[in-house]
Amino acid sequence: MPIYVDADACPVKAETERVATRHGVAMFLVSNGGLRLSQNPLVTTIIVAEGPDAADDWIAERAGAGDIVITADIPLAARCVAAGAQVLRPDGSVLDAANIGNIRATRDLMADLRAADPFHKGTGRSFAKADRTRFLNALERAVRGR
């Protein structure tokens, strides 16, 4: 079963490729463009048409039970979880049937709050070395658990 990566702005593409290569797992990097092509025969780069959610739709139409999806996009994650895929965020957190509803509700609430106060500047959180480590550990567990 393959690994699908929502590759636009994904900070863990190289780490995912290393794990996929080590385990001999096919990997699909899906984006609207701007990716450097990998020479790795296990990695297929998919360039979808411009437009909102084109990459998400491509992944969601193919991801199923046993597949792994790497994304920070909560609506895409929800679709993939519903299809039976294992979903990881780039920070290593696992999205599954037990937590995706609450995570999606929180995302929607935060979007509403930001819309209500257009001058509010969120502080956000930068991607840290610890996130990369958590991701690698989570991906190893997911690949080995197949």
Contact map, one row per residue, 1 for C-alpha under 8 A:
11100000000000000000000011000000000000000000000000000000000000000111000000000000000000000000000000000000000000000000000000000000000000000000000000
11110000000000000000000011110000000000000000000000000000000000000011000000000000000000000000000000000000000000000000000000000000000000000000000000
11111000000000000001000011110000000000000000000000000000000000000011110000000000000000000000000000000000000000000000000000000000000000000000000000
01111100000000000000000000111100000000000000000000000000001000100011110000000000000000000000000000000000000000000000000000000000000000000000000000
00111110010010000000000000111100000000000000000000000000000000000000111000000000000000000000000000000000000000000000000000000000000000000000000000
00011111010000000000000000001110000000000000000000000011001000000000111100000000000000000000000000000000000000000000000000000000000000000000000000
00001111110010000000000000001110000000000000000000000000000000000000001000000000000000000000000000000000000000000000000000000000000000000000000000
00000111110000000000000000000111000000000000000000000000000000000000000000000000000000000000000000000000000000000000000000000000000000000000000000
00000011111000000000000000000000000000000000000000000000000000000000000000000000000000000000000000000000000000000000000000000000000000000000000000
00001111111110000000000000000000000000000000000000000000000000000000001100000000000000000100000000000000000000000000000000000000000000000000000000
00000000111110000000000000000000000000000000000000000000000000000000000000000000000000000100000000000000000000000000000000000000000000000000000000
00000000011111110000000000000000000000000000000000000000000000000000000000000000000000000100000000000000000000000000000000000000000100000000000000
00001010011111111000000000001000000000000000000000000000000000000000000000000000000000000000000000000000000000000000000000000000000000000000000000
00000000000111111100000000000000000000000000000000000000000000000000000000000000000000000000000000000000000000000000000000000000000000000000000000
00000000000111111110000000000000000000000000000000000000000000000000000000000000000000000000000000000000000000000000000000000000000000010000000000
00000000000111111111000000000000000000000000000000000000000000000000000000000000000000000000000000000000000000000000000000000000000000010010000000
00000000000011111111100000100000000000000010000000000000000000000000000000000000000000000000000000000000000000000000000000000000000000000000000000
00000000000001111111110000000000000000000000000000000000000000000000000000000000000000000000000000000000000000000000000000000000000000000000000000
00000000000000111111111000000000000000000000000000000000000000000000000000000000000000000000000000000000000000000000000000000000000000010011000000
00100000000000011111111111100000000000000100000000000000000000000000000000000000000000000000000000000000000000000000000000000000000000000000000000
00000000000000001111111110000000000000000100000000000000000000000000000000000000000000000000000000000000000000000000000000000000000000000000000000
00000000000000000111111110000000000000000000000000000000000000000000000000000000000000000000000000000000000000000000000000000000000000000000000000
00000000000000000011111110000000000000000000000000000000000000000000000000000000000000000000000000000000000000000000000000000000000000000000001000
00000000000000000001111111000000000000000100000000000000000000000000000000000000000000000000000000000000000000000000000000000000000000000000000000
11100000000000000001111111100000000000000100000000000000000000000000000000000000000000000000000000000000000000000000000000000000000000000000000000
11100000000000000001000111110000000000000111000000000000000000000000000000000000000000000000000000000000000000000000000000000000000000000000000000
01111000000000001001000011111000000000000111000000000000000000000000000000000000000000000000000000000000000000000000000000000000000000000000000000
01111000000000000000000001111100000000000011110000000000000000000000000000000000000000000000000000000000000000000000000000000000000000000000000000
00011110000010000000000000111110000000000011110000000000000000000000000000000000000000000000000000000000000000000000000000000000000000000000000000
00011111000000000000000000011111000000000000111100000010011000000000000000000000000000000000000000000000000000000000000000000000000000000000000000
00000111000000000000000000001111111000000000011100000010000000000000000000000000000000000000000000000000000000000000000000000000000000000000000000
00000001000000000000000000000111110000000000001111000110000000000000000000000000000000000000000000000000000000000000000000000000000000000000000000
00000000000000000000000000000011111000000000001100000000000000000000000000000000000000000000000000000000000000000000000000000000000000000000000000
00000000000000000000000000000011111100000000000000000000000000000000000000000000000000000000000000000000000000000000000000000000000000000000000000
00000000000000000000000000000010111110000000000000000000000000000000000000000000000000000000000000000000000000000000000000000000000000000000000000
00000000000000000000000000000000011111000000000000000000000000000000000000000000000000000000000000000000000000000000000000000000000000000000000000
00000000000000000000000000000000001111100000100000000000000000000000000000000000000000000000000000000000000000000000000000000000000000000000000000
00000000000000000000000000000000000111111011100000000000000000000000000000000000000000000000000000000000000000000000000000000000000000000000000000
00000000000000000000000000000000000011111010000000000000000000000000000000000000000000000000000000000000000000000000000000000000000000000000000000
00000000000000000000000000000000000001111110000000000000000000000000000000000000000000000000000000000000000000000000000000000000000000000000000000
00000000000000000000000000000000000001111111000000000000000000000000000000000000000000000000000000000000000000000000000000000000000000000000000000
00000000000000000001100111100000000000011111000000000000000000000000000000000000000000000000000000000000000000000000000000000000000000000000000000
00000000000000001000000001111000000001111111100000000000000000000000000000000000000000000000000000000000000000000000000000000000000000000000000000
00000000000000000000000001111000000001001111110000000000000000000000000000000000000000000000000000000000000000000000000000000000000000000000000000
00000000000000000000000000011100000011000011111000000000000000000000000000000000000000000000000000000000000000000000000000000000000000000000000000
00000000000000000000000000011110000000000001111100000000000000000000000000000000000000000000000000000000000000000000000000000000000000000000000000
00000000000000000000000000000111100000000000111110000010000000000000000000000000000000000000000000000000000000000000000000000000000000000000000000
00000000000000000000000000000111100000000000011111000110010000000000000000000000000000000000000000000000000000000000000000000000000000000000000000
00000000000000000000000000000001000000000000001111100100000000000000000000000000000000000000000000000000000000000000000000000000000000000000000000
00000000000000000000000000000001000000000000000111110100000000000000000000000000000000000000000000000000000000000000000000000000000000000000000000
00000000000000000000000000000000000000000000000011111100000000000000000000000000000000000000000000000000000000000000000000000000000000000000000000
00000000000000000000000000000000000000000000000001111100000000000000000000000000000000000000000000000000000000000000000000000000000000000000000000
00000000000000000000000000000000000000000000000000111111100000000000000000000000000000000000000000000000000000000000000000000000000000000000000000
00000000000000000000000000000001000000000000000111111111110000000000000000000000000000000000000000000000000000000000000000000000000000000000000000
00000100000000000000000000000111000000000000001100001111111000000000000000000000000000000000000000000000000000000000000000000000000000000000000000
00000100000000000000000000000000000000000000000000001111111100000000000000010000000000000000000000000000000000000000000000000000000000000000000000
00000000000000000000000000000000000000000000000000001111111110000000000000010000000000000000000000000000000000000000000000000000000000000000000000
00000000000000000000000000000100000000000000000100000111111111000000000000000000000000000000000000000000000000000000000000000000000000000000000000
00010100000000000000000000000100000000000000000000000011111111100000000000000000000000000000000000000000000000000000000000000000000000000000000000
00000000000000000000000000000000000000000000000000000001111111100000000000010011000000000000000000000000000000000000000000000000000000000000000000
00000000000000000000000000000000000000000000000000000000111111100000000000000000000000000000000000000000000000000000000000000000000000000000000000
00000000000000000000000000000000000000000000000000000000011111110000000000000000000000000000000000000000000000000000000000000000000000000000000000
00010000000000000000000000000000000000000000000000000000001111111011100000000001001110000000000000000000000000000000000000000000000000000000000000
00000000000000000000000000000000000000000000000000000000000001111110000000000001001110000000000000000000000000000000000000000000000000000000000000
00000000000000000000000000000000000000000000000000000000000000111110000000000000001111000000000000000000000000000000000000000000000000000000000000
10000000000000000000000000000000000000000000000000000000000000011111000000000000000111000000000000000000000000000000000000000000000000000000000001
11110000000000000000000000000000000000000000000000000000000000111111100000000000000111000000000000000000000000000000000000000000000000000000000000
11110000000000000000000000000000000000000000000000000000000000100111110000000000000011110000000000000000000000000000000000000000000000000000011000
00111100000000000000000000000000000000000000000000000000000000100011111000001001000011110000000000000000000000000000000000000000000000000000000000
00111100000000000000000000000000000000000000000000000000000000000001111100000000000000111100000000000000000000000000000000000000000000000000000000
00001110010000000000000000000000000000000000000000000000000000000000111111011000000000111100000000000000000000000000000000000000000000000000000000
00000100010000000000000000000000000000000000000000000000000000000000011111001000000000011100000000000000000000000000000000000000000000000000000000
00000000000000000000000000000000000000000000000000000000000000000000001111111000000000000000000000000000000000000000000000000000000000000000000000
00000000000000000000000000000000000000000000000000000000000000000000001111111100000000000000000000010011001000000000000000000000000000000000000000
00000000000000000000000000000000000000000000000000000000000000000000000011111110000000000000000000000001000000000000000000000000000000000000000000
00000000000000000000000000000000000000000000000000000001100100000000001011111111000000000000000000000000000000000000000000000000000000000000000000
00000000000000000000000000000000000000000000000000000000000000000000101111111111100000100000001000010000000000000000000000000000000000000000000000
00000000000000000000000000000000000000000000000000000000000000000000000001111111110000000000000000011001000000000000000000000000000000000000000000
00000000000000000000000000000000000000000000000000000000000100000000000000111111111000000000000000000000000000000000000000000000000000000000000000
00000000000000000000000000000000000000000000000000000000000100110000100000011111111111100000000000000000000000000000000000000000000000000000000000
00000000000000000000000000000000000000000000000000000000000000000000000000001111111111100000001110010000000000000000000000000000000000000000000000
00000000000000000000000000000000000000000000000000000000000000000000000000000111111110000000000010000000000000000000000000000000000000000000000000
00000000000000000000000000000000000000000000000000000000000000111000000000000011111110000000000000000000000000000000000000000000000000000000000000
00000000000000000000000000000000000000000000000000000000000000111110000000000001111111000000000000000000000000000000000000000000000000000000000000
00000000000000000000000000000000000000000000000000000000000000111111100000000001111111100000000000000000000000000000000000000000000000000000000000
00000000000000000000000000000000000000000000000000000000000000001111100000000001100111110000011100000000000000000000000000000000000000000000010000
00000000000000000000000000000000000000000000000000000000000000000001111000001001100011111000011100000000000000000000000000000000000000000000000000
00000000000000000000000000000000000000000000000000000000000000000001111100000000000001111111111000000000000000000000000000000000000000100110000000
00000000000000000000000000000000000000000000000000000000000000000000011100000000000000111111111000000000000000000000000000000000000000100000000000
00000000011100000000000000000000000000000000000000000000000000000000011100000000000000011111100000000000000000000000000000000000001100100000000000
00000000000000000000000000000000000000000000000000000000000000000000000000000000000000011111100000000000000000000000000000000010001101100000000000
00000000000000000000000000000000000000000000000000000000000000000000000000000000000000011111110000000000000000000000000000000000001111111110000000
00000000000000000000000000000000000000000000000000000000000000000000000000000000000000011111111000000000000000000000000000000000000001100100000000
00000000000000000000000000000000000000000000000000000000000000000000000000000000000001111001111100000000000000000000000000000000000000000100000000
00000000000000000000000000000000000000000000000000000000000000000000000000001000100001111000111111110000000000000000000000000000000000000000000000
00000000000000000000000000000000000000000000000000000000000000000000000000000000100001100000011111110000000000000000000000000000000000000000000000
00000000000000000000000000000000000000000000000000000000000000000000000000000000110000000000001111111000000000000000000000000000000000000000000000
00000000000000000000000000000000000000000000000000000000000000000000000000000000000000000000001111111000000000000000000000000000000000000000000000
00000000000000000000000000000000000000000000000000000000000000000000000000000000000000000000001111111110000000000000000000000000000000000000000000
00000000000000000000000000000000000000000000000000000000000000000000000001001100100000000000001111111111000000000000000000000000000000000000000000
00000000000000000000000000000000000000000000000000000000000000000000000000000100000000000000000011111111100000000000000000000000000000000000000000
00000000000000000000000000000000000000000000000000000000000000000000000000000000000000000000000000111111110000000000000000000000000000000000000000
00000000000000000000000000000000000000000000000000000000000000000000000001000000000000000000000000111111111000000000000000000000000000000000000000
00000000000000000000000000000000000000000000000000000000000000000000000001100100000000000000000000011111111100000000000000000000000000000000000000
00000000000000000000000000000000000000000000000000000000000000000000000000000000000000000000000000001111111110000000000000000000000000000000000000
00000000000000000000000000000000000000000000000000000000000000000000000000000000000000000000000000000111111111000000000000000000000000000000000000
00000000000000000000000000000000000000000000000000000000000000000000000001000000000000000000000000000011111111100000000000000000000000000000000000
00000000000000000000000000000000000000000000000000000000000000000000000000000000000000000000000000000001111111110000000000000000000000000000000000
00000000000000000000000000000000000000000000000000000000000000000000000000000000000000000000000000000000111111111000000000000000000000000000000000
00000000000000000000000000000000000000000000000000000000000000000000000000000000000000000000000000000000011111111100000000000000000000000000000000
00000000000000000000000000000000000000000000000000000000000000000000000000000000000000000000000000000000001111111110000000000000000000000000000000
00000000000000000000000000000000000000000000000000000000000000000000000000000000000000000000000000000000000111111111000000000000000000000000000000
00000000000000000000000000000000000000000000000000000000000000000000000000000000000000000000000000000000000011111111100000000000000000000000000000
00000000000000000000000000000000000000000000000000000000000000000000000000000000000000000000000000000000000001111111110100000000000000000000000000
00000000000000000000000000000000000000000000000000000000000000000000000000000000000000000000000000000000000000111111110000000000000000000000000000
00000000000000000000000000000000000000000000000000000000000000000000000000000000000000000000000000000000000000011111110000000000000000000000000000
00000000000000000000000000000000000000000000000000000000000000000000000000000000000000000000000000000000000000001111111100000000000000000000000000
00000000000000000000000000000000000000000000000000000000000000000000000000000000000000000000000000000000000000000111111100000000000000000000000000
00000000000000000000000000000000000000000000000000000000000000000000000000000000000000000000000000000000000000000000111110000000000000000000000000
00000000000000000000000000000000000000000000000000000000000000000000000000000000000000000000000000000000000000000100111111000000000000000000000000
00000000000000000000000000000000000000000000000000000000000000000000000000000000000000000000000000000000000000000000001111100000000000000000000000
00000000000000000000000000000000000000000000000000000000000000000000000000000000000000000000000000000000000000000000000111110000000000000000000000
00000000000000000000000000000000000000000000000000000000000000000000000000000000000000000000000000000000000000000000000011111000000000000000000000
00000000000000000000000000000000000000000000000000000000000000000000000000000000000000000000000000000000000000000000000001111100000000000000000000
00000000000000000000000000000000000000000000000000000000000000000000000000000000000000000000000000000000000000000000000000111110000000000000000000
00000000000000000000000000000000000000000000000000000000000000000000000000000000000000000000000000000000000000000000000000011111000000000000000000
00000000000000000000000000000000000000000000000000000000000000000000000000000000000000000010000000000000000000000000000000001111101100000000000000
00000000000000000000000000000000000000000000000000000000000000000000000000000000000000000000000000000000000000000000000000000111111100000000000000
00000000000000000000000000000000000000000000000000000000000000000000000000000000000000000000000000000000000000000000000000000011111110000000000000
00000000000000000000000000000000000000000000000000000000000000000000000000000000000000000000000000000000000000000000000000000001111111000000000000
00000000000000000000000000000000000000000000000000000000000000000000000000000000000000000111000000000000000000000000000000000011111111100000000000
00000000000100000000000000000000000000000000000000000000000000000000000000000000000000000111000000000000000000000000000000000011111111110000000000
00000000000000000000000000000000000000000000000000000000000000000000000000000000000000000001000000000000000000000000000000000000111111111000000000
00000000000000000000000000000000000000000000000000000000000000000000000000000000000000000011100000000000000000000000000000000000011111111100000000
00000000000000000000000000000000000000000000000000000000000000000000000000000000000000011111100000000000000000000000000000000000001111111110000000
00000000000000110010000000000000000000000000000000000000000000000000000000000000000000000001000000000000000000000000000000000000000111111111000000
00000000000000000000000000000000000000000000000000000000000000000000000000000000000000000001000000000000000000000000000000000000000011111111100000
00000000000000000000000000000000000000000000000000000000000000000000000000000000000000010001110000000000000000000000000000000000000001111111110000
00000000000000010010000000000000000000000000000000000000000000000000000000000000000000010001000000000000000000000000000000000000000000111111111000
00000000000000000010000000000000000000000000000000000000000000000000000000000000000000000000000000000000000000000000000000000000000000011111111100
00000000000000000000000000000000000000000000000000000000000000000000000000000000000000000000000000000000000000000000000000000000000000001111111110
00000000000000000000000000000000000000000000000000000000000000000001000000000000000001000000000000000000000000000000000000000000000000000111111111
00000000000000000000001000000000000000000000000000000000000000000001000000000000000000000000000000000000000000000000000000000000000000000011111111
00000000000000000000000000000000000000000000000000000000000000000000000000000000000000000000000000000000000000000000000000000000000000000001111111
00000000000000000000000000000000000000000000000000000000000000000000000000000000000000000000000000000000000000000000000000000000000000000000111111
00000000000000000000000000000000000000000000000000000000000000000100000000000000000000000000000000000000000000000000000000000000000000000000011111
